């Protein structure tokens, strides 16, 4: 199973897994249009081999149902942080934190053999209080996980 299968990385992972002969269940965020995101860009022969499961990571029952009979889980599902989180911060936290907890709980219940969780650090930034365009010395984002420190160490 691949969560976040409708996204850029997730859809490419789904395509690669199908190419390797895996049975893939693609967990995509439900929407009223039935739009599976970037999975529509897969070659038709690959897409017909994918089981698309629409749900919400915040819904434990949906995650548990999607995980039935799965041995491996690739968890890429998340809402991107910027700029959506400025408008809907609670939804982003619920999806990214509670959604990940639901994936962990469902994986344990389903006794999956392997869970791989992907985190994209580009979304893990914050802007210091008081920073704005009028004050250039404060108008820079700072990574939460020391990306700048690693760059300095590699010089």
C-alpha positions, 0 to 999 in steps of 0.5 A: 500500500502507498499512502499519498499515492496521488502526489508526485513522489507517491505516483512515481513510486506506485508506477515503479512498484507496478513495474516490479510486479507488485500488487499495489493499493494506492491510498488517495485523499477522498474528494467529491470529484473522484480525482486520484491526483497524479495517478491519472498520469500513469500509463494506462496499462500500469494504472489498470493494475493499481487498486485505488482506495480513496479515504482520509488518513485522519480516519482510522477505520479507513486506514485499517480497511485500506491496509487489510491484506497488505504486507508492505506500506509506504507512507508518503501521505501528508498535506504540504505545509506552505502555504496551505498551513497558514490558512488551515493549520489544524487540518495540516496537523491532523492529517500529518500527525494523526494521519501518521499515527493512524498508519502506525496503528493500522500497520501494527494491527494488520501486522505488516512486514515492513512500514516505510515512512517518507518525510520531505524536509522542505515542509519543515521550516519556520519563519522567526517572529517579527520577520517580514520583507521590511526587515531583510535580516529576519526575512529568511526561513530557518530549517528545523532539522539543521540542513544549514549545519550539515552544509557547513560541515561538508565544506 
